[in-house]
Amino acid sequence: MQQLAYKAYGEVTSRTANTGQIEYALFQDITQALKNVDEVETPQPAVWADAIDRNLKLWQILSTDLVSDANELDPVLKRNLIALAESVRQISYHVLSRKAEIIELIEINEIIMQGLEGRSSSPADVAAE
């Protein structure tokens, strides 16, 4: 039964959303979780850590996809996104150790979301900041 549900979900997803739309939705959901944590003066530690962890996992998945031979993005864009993913990892650990602010992760994700929508700001620009 579960396999049928997964199959149906996959078929609906492939008919209703392209990869960019799915990526955008993931970034939007996780960025909102980061914003929710940032807006609270003293967030619950588990909720705070979960938001950061979800963001890290998203970037790890993206990194894995970027190094895949099946990924057809421009090689320069791939390298820039991989470098950005590494920056996100480092910033995340700094946020977890209270050496950086969560807003840095939010800003990176928002710029990526703009790119997914087709607006300006390249990953190279973000990595340079």
C-alpha positions in Angstrom: 0.0 0.0 0.0 2.8 2.4 0.9 4.5 1.7 -2.4 1.3 2.7 -4.3 1.1 5.9 -2.3 4.7 6.8 -3.1 4.2 5.9 -6.7 1.1 8.1 -6.9 2.8 10.9 -5.1 5.7 10.7 -7.5 3.4 10.8 -10.5 1.5 13.8 -9.2 4.7 15.6 -8.3 6.1 15.0 -11.8 2.9 16.3 -13.4 2.4 19.3 -11.2 5.9 20.7 -10.3 9.2 20.9 -11.9 12.5 20.4 -10.1 13.0 24.2 -9.6 9.5 24.5 -8.1 10.2 21.6 -5.7 13.5 23.1 -4.7 11.9 26.5 -4.2 9.2 25.0 -2.0 11.8 23.2 0.2 13.9 26.4 0.5 10.7 28.4 1.4 9.6 25.9 4.1 13.0 25.6 5.7 13.7 29.4 5.4 10.4 30.0 7.1 11.4 27.7 10.0 14.7 29.6 10.3 12.8 32.9 10.4 10.3 31.6 13.0 13.2 30.7 15.2 14.9 34.1 14.6 11.8 36.0 15.5 11.5 34.5 19.0 13.7 36.1 21.6 14.5 32.8 23.4 13.6 29.9 21.0 13.2 26.4 22.3 16.6 24.8 21.9 15.2 21.7 20.1 13.2 23.9 17.6 16.2 26.1 17.0 18.5 23.2 16.4 16.0 21.4 14.2 15.6 24.4 11.9 19.4 24.6 11.5 19.6 20.9 11.0 16.9 20.8 8.4 18.8 23.6 6.5 22.0 21.7 6.7 20.4 18.5 5.4 18.9 20.5 2.5 22.3 21.8 1.5 23.9 18.4 2.0 21.3 16.9 -0.4 21.9 19.7 -2.9 25.7 19.1 -2.7 25.3 15.4 -3.3 23.1 16.2 -6.4 25.6 18.7 -7.6 28.4 16.2 -7.8 26.3 13.7 -9.5 27.1 13.0 -13.2 23.4 13.2 -13.9 23.3 16.9 -12.8 23.4 19.0 -16.0 24.0 22.4 -14.5 26.9 24.5 -15.9 30.1 23.3 -14.3 31.0 26.8 -13.0 27.6 27.1 -11.4 28.0 23.7 -9.8 31.3 24.7 -8.3 29.9 27.9 -7.0 26.9 26.2 -5.4 29.2 23.5 -3.8 31.4 26.3 -2.4 28.2 28.0 -1.1 27.0 24.7 0.5 30.4 24.5 2.3 29.9 28.1 3.5 26.4 27.2 4.8 27.9 24.3 6.7 30.5 26.4 8.3 28.0 29.2 9.1 25.6 26.7 10.6 28.2 25.4 13.0 29.1 28.9 14.0 25.4 29.6 14.6 25.1 26.5 16.7 28.1 27.6 18.8 26.6 31.2 19.0 29.5 32.7 16.9 27.2 33.8 14.1 23.5 34.8 13.6 20.8 32.7 12.0 20.0 35.6 9.8 23.1 34.8 7.7 21.5 31.4 6.7 18.2 33.1 6.0 19.8 35.6 3.7 21.6 32.9 1.7 18.5 30.9 1.3 16.5 33.9 0.2 19.0 34.7 -2.5 18.9 31.1 -3.7 15.1 31.4 -3.8 15.4 34.6 -5.9 17.6 32.6 -8.3 15.1 29.8 -8.5 12.4 32.4 -9.3 14.7 33.7 -12.1 15.7 36.9 -10.4 19.3 38.2 -10.1 22.0 37.4 -7.6 24.3 34.6 -8.5 25.6 31.9 -6.1 29.1 33.4 -6.7 27.8 36.7 -5.4 26.5 35.0 -2.3 29.7 33.0 -1.7 31.7 36.3 -2.0 29.7 38.0 0.8 
